[in-house]
Amino acid sequence: MVDDQGGWGDVGLRSWTDLELIRAQLEAGADPDFRLRFHGRPLDMAAEYGSAEVVTELAARVSDVDAMLAGRTALWRAVFGNRPDNARALVAAGADPARPMMAGWSPGKLSLAGPDPLIDEALSAAEQAAVDEGRRLTTALGELWLDGLSLACIADIDAAEAIRRLDAEVVSADSVTEDDMWTYPLANHTELTLWATDVPGGCVIVQPWAYGASMPGVSTRLSPGTKCYAMYANPKSGNQGSTAHNGEIIGWDLHPAGGPDEHDSAEEILASYLYQRNPIAYCCAYAGLRPTDSRAFEGPPDVWLRLPDGDYWH
């Protein structure tokens, strides 16, 4: 019986590696071209999350192995998801690695930015430099605990200039206690207490326990003449990002490293690939920061500071 999900209603995310299950669904009448709710076609799901065997089975049954959805094909999804076996299975089934999509990043070109190229070509010097920096930056930062942390990555100014722009007071590291940090609601002085650290390319402002560093009034004060990417790793709703240029918020409710959009620029598409599941590295890359380790985000920082009382939300 085919359900309202085209016969795929009982197939979970982990099921796309189970060839026997997928074959059974197909034999029972499941539609290989069905658009799954909130997802792509079955082939899109298998390309990202499944096995090469399941990809091969579905690719032989769909009406178009290169069908586009949200600006990309199943092959593109396999490349972006770093699933080289799935990508090669799709190419063997007739998928075109050179098909233009995603701001010029065809599946073949995107594969050149990863460890398993599909084509024998080269990226431009600027693109290769971005790839090299992406690998260096993600390695330098390593695995970071995010929940509850907020940050602002600011280009071209140091911590001393950030303190001046914020009209902030330098305070001692022991001026905020553990109880202050982890008790809700936050005391006002705790909400306004941040730390700052110089890194190559600019500086980083962090509040490890709340949203203070990501408040829009912080970004607008820090970004005249430069740019800033701020983020709050909200434990309830995920990473919430914003961008500011020259003292104005230009992007809000962003999802750093949350995946590419078909309307993104070529640079944004590449950054989404290089920094997927690594939002702090994404924020650094946006601002052109080049930290050599994770100290700016994990501490100890260069300096603690306290903002003056004021409205940092409007």
N, C-alpha and C positions, 0 to 999 in steps of 0.2 A: 504493500500500500504506500503510495506517495503522499507524504504529509505536506503541510503548508510551507515547508522548507525544501520543497523539491525532492523529498526523499532523504535529505541529509540531516534531519532534526536530531537524530541520535548520535551523530558524529561529533565528538569533542575535539579540542585542539590537539590532543596527543594521539588521536586516532588516525591522523594523516600519514602515519608511518606503518599502519597495519594494512598490508596489501590484501589479505583475505577479507577483512571487513569491508574495505572499499569496493572490492569486486562483488561482494555479496549485496552491497547497497545498489550498485549499478545493475546487477542482474535482477534485483527486485523492482527496478524501474526508476531509480534515482536519476535525475536530469544532470548530465555533466556540464551543461551550460547555465545552470541555475545561478542567479545572483543571491548569495546567502545574505541574510539580514545582518547589517552592520559590517559585512565583510565583502570579499570578492567572490569569484567563482570557485568551485572546488579546486580547479587547477591552480588558482592564485594561492589558496590556502596551502596546498601541497607543496608548491614551489618554496614558500617561506618556512613552513613548519614540518613538512613531510619527508618522505624518503624518495630516493631516485626511482625505486620500483613503482611507487604509487604515482609519481609524476609521469612516468612512462605510460602507465595504464590509462590515466586520465587524458594525457596528451593524444593518445590514439583514438579517443572517443569524442573530444570536443569538436565543434564545428570550425573553430579557428584557434590554433595554438597561439597566435599573436593577437588575440582580442585585447583591446585596450580598456582599462578601467582606471579612473582617476589619473589619467595621463601616463599610465605605465602598463607593461605586459607582465605576464607571469615570469618570463625570463628576467626582466628587470628586477622583479621582486626577489627572485632567487639570488641574483648577484648582490643586491643591497643587503639581503639577509646573510651573506657570506655562506651560501650553500652551494659550493662548486659542483658537487655531484649532481644536484638537481639542475643546475644551470646547463651542465653538459648533456644531461638527459633531454632537456628541452631543445637544445641545439640539434641533437640527433633526431628529434621528432620534427624538425623543420622550423623552429623558432629563429628569428632573424636577429643576430646580435648587433647589426648595424642600423636597425630601424630608429629613426630620430624620435626622441621624446624627452621629457623632463629637462627643458632648457638646454637641449643639446647633449645631454648625458644619455646616450644610447646604452643599452646593456653592455655592449662590448667596450665602449669607452669607460663606463663606470668600473668595469672589471679591472682596468688598468690601474685604478687607485687602490686595489686590494691585492691580496696575496696570490690570487689565481686568475690571471688574465685569460680572457677568451680569444683575444685577437692579437696579432703581431704588429702592434703599433706603439706609439709613445705619446704621453701627455705633453702639453706645452711646458715650458720652463716654469711659468708661474703656477700652473696646476701641480706639477711635480713638487715644487717647493712647498705648496700647501699640504700635500700628502706627507712629505717628509716631516714637516712641523707637526702635523696631526699625530704621527706615530711617536715623535719625541715627547709631545705634550701629554698624551694619554699615559705613556710610560712614566713620565716624571711625576704625575699626580697620583697614579695608582688607584686603588679602591678607596673611596671616601664615604664615610657615613654622612648622610644628608639630612635625615628627618629633623625638622625644626630649625635648620640653619638658614640664614639669609645672607646675601652678599651683594656687593656692587663692584664690578670690574671697570676701572676707569683708565682710559688711555692717556698717556703723555703728561701726567702729573704725578708727583710723589706724595707720600703720606703727609709731609709737612704742609704742602699746598692744599691737600684735602682738608686738613684740620683748619687751615685759614679760611677756606671757602665755606666750611660748615660753621665757622665761628665757635668751634668746639673747645672744650677744656680738656687738657691732658690729665688723666687720672692714673692712680696706681693700679696694678694688676689685682691687688687684694681688696679693691674698693667695692666689689660686688661679691657677695657670698654665694655658696651653693644654694641656699634657701631662696635668695633673690632670683637666681637663674631659673629654678625649676618649680617655683610656686606660682599658681594661677589664682587671681589675675596678677599680672606683673606690676610691681611698683613702678612709678613714673621714672625714677632715676634708672631703673633696670632697663626699661623699654628704650631709653635714650643712650644707653651705654653700648659702645661698639669697640672693635679693634681695627687697626690699620697696619698694613705691611707693604713695603716697597717690593716690587718685582720688576724684572726687565720689561720695559714697555709701558710702565705706569704703576698703579697701586691697586690694592684690594682692600675693601671695607667689609667686615664680617660681624655678624651677631650670631653666635653659635646656638642660641636657645629660642630665638623668636624672629619676627619679621622686620625688625628695626632697620636693617641695612637696605631693605628693598622698598622702603617707603618712597613714594614719588617725590616728596620734597627733598629727600636726600639726593636723588639722582639729578634733579633740576639744579640744585646748588653745586653739584660736583662737575657738571658737564659743559659749562660755558667754554666755547672754543675747542671742545673735544667730544668724545662719545662715551657712553656708559651702558653696560648691560647689567641689570639687577635681577635677582631671583630670590624667591622664598620657597624652600622645600617644605610645603605645607603637608604635615603628616595626614591630614584628612582628605585632601583633594589633589595632591601631587604638586609638581614643580610649576610655579607661577612666575613668568618672566616679564620684563619690560625693558624697553630701550629708550635712551634719551640722547639727543644730539643738541649741542649748543644751548643747553638750558631748557629744552622742551622735551616732553614725553612724546615720542613718535610711534611707539608700539606698546600695546598693553594686552594682558591676558595671553601672553605667549607661552609656548611650551618648549623650552630649550632642549635640544636633542630628542624631541618627541616624534620625529619622523618628517619626511619631506612632503611638500604640497606641490601639486602640478603647476601652480602659479609662482613658485619661488624662482629666484634668479639662479643662474648657473653656479655662482659662488655659494649660495645657500644650499643648493642641492648637494654639492660636494661636502660642505661642512656637516650636513645632516648625516651623510654616510660616514665621514671620518670620526664623528663624535657621538654616534648613536649610543644611547644608554650611558652617556658620560656628560651630564649637563654642565658641570663645573668647567670642564675643558671647553665645551661649546661657548660658555660665557667668556672665558679667557680669550678664545680665538676671535670672537666677534670684536672684542676691544683691542686685539693685537697684543695681548699680554703673553709673556713667555716665561712663566715661573719654572724654576729648575727642580722644585720639589713641592710638597704639599703643605709646607709650614704656614703659608698665608691663610690657609683654610682650617688647619688643625691646630695651629699654635705651636710654640708661643709666638705671639705677634711682635712687631716692632714697638707698638705703642697702643695703649688703651685711651679712649676718648669718650667724653660725654657731651651730647648735644644740648644746646640751650632749649628751654621750654619753648614750644611753638607748635603750629599746625604743619605737619609734614605729609598731610593727605590731600590737600587742595592747593 
